[in-house]
Amino acid sequence: MGNSLIQVTGLSKAFGMHRVLDGVELEVHGGSAVALLGPNGAGKTCLLRILATLSRPSRGSVTVAGHDCVREPERVRRSVGLVAHGAYVYEDLSAIENLRFWTTLAGLPWRADAGHRALVDVELERFATERVRTFSAGMKRRLALARFVLARPTVLLLDEPFAGLDQRAKKWLEEYLEAFKAGGGAILMATHSFGRELRVADRIAILTAGRIALDTARAALSHDDVQRLYALHTEEAS
């Protein structure tokens, strides 16, 4: 197991009087993946947004790849690949133009050959110059995945990563995530699913009522064990 690439200590986030996260503690090491499970409104997406520097914590410490998410947001962004639940692609740009735009926003040098290789990896090379408005939902999702192929981050933050993908794309993503871990990267996946995300995960963390109710190794747990633990901890919090 590598160094700690995600470190969350005493993290709280409130919107007015509503506290979404309440003293979250979580650590993800290089070479590992954590599946973050929890019901709607548990705070999973909020936690990912804070780690991606898209939202600021109300209290607590959050570091990614050794950089503080509040004090060093630009350094954090260079280390992070974020795929949100929506594809967040630019409909009026082509696939390759989307990748070039994202690269510029990330402050990275643009190389057309690298952009085309990223499209090859997600099997969109035939559509490189097509406007994204013509893409299916699954194709848009694959284009979003091409961003982190291109940027080569050290940390992946994924919100329902397999949603909207066909079986071929799901297989590709599963293999990519396993290779990413093998290369020393850290993965945090927010999900409602007990499918492929759990096959990739080394640990599961159950977030409910703004807190991590359980953080445990995945290997010794059967699919039924995970479902039972999820039901137990989410029902206890309700």
SULRA-V300419 format. One record per residue. N is the residue number from 1. RES is the residue in one small letter. PSI is psi in whole degrees, -180 to 180 (999 if undefined). D_LAST is the distance of its C-alpha to the last C-alpha in Angstrom with 2 decimals. Layout:
BEGIN
N:RES:PSI:D_LAST + N:RES:PSI:D_LAST
END
This chain:
BEGIN
1:m:136:34.77 + 2:g:-168:35.87 + 3:n:162:35.25 + 4:s:119:31.92 + 5:l:-21:31.75 + 6:i:125:28.26 + 7:q:115:27.30 + 8:v:123:24.25 + 9:t:120:24.15 + 10:g:36:22.00 + 11:l:126:21.13 + 12:s:146:19.47 + 13:k:125:19.68 + 14:a:145:19.33 + 15:f:100:20.59 + 16:g:-125:21.85 + 17:m:-6:19.24 + 18:h:116:16.34 + 19:r:115:15.48 + 20:v:-45:14.62 + 21:l:141:15.49 + 22:d:83:15.48 + 23:g:42:17.91 + 24:v:134:17.86 + 25:e:124:20.41 + 26:l:141:21.82 + 27:e:136:25.32 + 28:v:125:27.02 + 29:h:158:30.61 + 30:g:144:33.43 + 31:g:14:33.89 + 32:s:162:30.22 + 33:a:139:27.28 + 34:v:128:23.55 + 35:a:118:21.09 + 36:l:106:18.09 + 37:l:153:15.20 + 38:g:156:11.90 + 39:p:170:10.30 + 40:n:137:12.07 + 41:g:4:11.86 + 42:a:-23:10.89 + 43:g:11:14.48 + 44:k:-52:16.50 + 45:t:-37:19.33 + 46:c:-43:19.46 + 47:l:-44:20.10 + 48:l:-41:22.78 + 49:r:-38:24.41 + 50:i:-44:24.77 + 51:l:-31:26.30 + 52:a:4:28.61 + 53:t:21:29.66 + 54:l:-12:28.62 + 55:s:149:26.37 + 56:r:141:26.84 + 57:p:153:24.39 + 58:s:-31:23.96 + 59:r:153:24.31 + 60:g:178:24.92 + 61:s:135:27.23 + 62:v:120:27.18 + 63:t:147:30.18 + 64:v:125:31.20 + 65:a:36:34.39 + 66:g:3:35.26 + 67:h:138:35.12 + 68:d:128:33.01 + 69:c:-24:31.01 + 70:v:-46:31.88 + 71:r:-25:35.47 + 72:e:55:36.58 + 73:p:-37:34.87 + 74:e:-40:37.97 + 75:r:-39:38.20 + 76:v:-46:34.56 + 77:r:-32:35.06 + 78:r:-16:38.06 + 79:s:-11:36.01 + 80:v:138:33.05 + 81:g:120:32.80 + 82:l:126:29.93 + 83:v:107:29.15 + 84:a:174:26.55 + 85:h:-38:24.83 + 86:g:156:27.77 + 87:a:-33:31.29 + 88:y:55:32.59 + 89:v:162:36.18 + 90:y:109:39.15 + 91:e:-34:40.28 + 92:d:0:43.85 + 93:l:157:44.58 + 94:s:172:45.60 + 95:a:-48:43.66 + 96:i:-34:46.03 + 97:e:-36:46.02 + 98:n:-48:42.22 + 99:l:-40:42.54 + 100:r:-40:45.38 + 101:f:-47:43.49 + 102:w:-40:40.39 + 103:t:-43:42.76 + 104:t:-44:44.48 + 105:l:-34:41.25 + 106:a:-4:40.32 + 107:g:24:43.74 + 108:l:153:44.89 + 109:p:139:48.38 + 110:w:131:48.65 + 111:r:118:50.45 + 112:a:-37:50.98 + 113:d:-38:51.48 + 114:a:-38:48.10 + 115:g:-43:46.46 + 116:h:-36:48.13 + 117:r:-37:47.15 + 118:a:-39:43.48 + 119:l:-35:43.90 + 120:v:-43:45.64 + 121:d:-35:42.73 + 122:v:14:40.32 + 123:e:43:43.09 + 124:l:12:43.65 + 125:e:-30:47.15 + 126:r:-14:48.80 + 127:f:20:46.85 + 128:a:-38:47.46 + 129:t:7:49.35 + 130:e:143:47.43 + 131:r:137:45.46 + 132:v:-22:41.72 + 133:r:-20:41.37 + 134:t:-4:42.94 + 135:f:151:40.38 + 136:s:168:37.77 + 137:a:-40:34.08 + 138:g:-38:34.41 + 139:m:-40:37.53 + 140:k:-39:35.91 + 141:r:-41:33.13 + 142:r:-35:35.88 + 143:l:-40:37.71 + 144:a:-38:34.71 + 145:l:-30:34.65 + 146:a:-23:38.37 + 147:r:-46:37.68 + 148:f:-20:36.48 + 149:v:-41:39.24 + 150:l:-43:41.63 + 151:a:-22:40.21 + 152:r:61:39.67 + 153:p:172:36.85 + 154:t:-15:35.73 + 155:v:133:31.98 + 156:l:130:30.15 + 157:l:115:26.91 + 158:l:129:25.81 + 159:d:111:23.19 + 160:e:62:22.97 + 161:p:-28:26.54 + 162:f:-2:27.53 + 163:a:136:26.42 + 164:g:3:29.50 + 165:l:145:31.92 + 166:d:174:34.27 + 167:q:-38:34.72 + 168:r:-45:37.64 + 169:a:-36:35.86 + 170:k:-42:32.81 + 171:k:-44:35.26 + 172:w:-46:36.97 + 173:l:-42:33.80 + 174:e:-44:32.70 + 175:e:-39:36.21 + 176:y:-43:36.26 + 177:l:-38:33.06 + 178:e:-42:34.46 + 179:a:-37:37.71 + 180:f:-45:35.99 + 181:k:-45:34.35 + 182:a:-28:37.73 + 183:g:3:39.32 + 184:g:5:37.14 + 185:g:163:34.58 + 186:a:141:30.87 + 187:i:132:28.20 + 188:l:118:24.58 + 189:m:119:23.03 + 190:a:130:19.81 + 191:t:155:18.96 + 192:h:-7:16.88 + 193:s:153:19.79 + 194:f:27:20.60 + 195:g:-120:24.31 + 196:r:-32:26.96 + 197:e:-40:24.73 + 198:l:-26:23.93 + 199:r:-33:27.66 + 200:v:-32:28.49 + 201:a:140:25.84 + 202:d:-25:26.86 + 203:r:156:23.41 + 204:i:142:19.82 + 205:a:128:17.32 + 206:i:117:13.60 + 207:l:122:12.33 + 208:t:141:8.73 + 209:a:35:8.05 + 210:g:4:11.84 + 211:r:156:12.68 + 212:i:110:14.17 + 213:a:-26:12.24 + 214:l:136:15.16 + 215:d:110:18.67 + 216:t:158:21.05 + 217:a:144:24.24 + 218:r:-32:24.15 + 219:a:-41:27.56 + 220:a:-2:26.86 + 221:l:132:23.83 + 222:s:170:24.46 + 223:h:-41:22.73 + 224:d:-37:21.06 + 225:d:-45:20.04 + 226:v:-46:18.26 + 227:q:-39:16.38 + 228:r:-45:15.48 + 229:l:-39:14.33 + 230:y:-48:12.27 + 231:a:-43:10.52 + 232:l:-51:10.22 + 233:h:-32:8.85 + 234:t:-32:6.40 + 235:e:-36:5.10 + 236:e:-33:5.60 + 237:a:-15:3.80 + 238:s:999:0.00
END
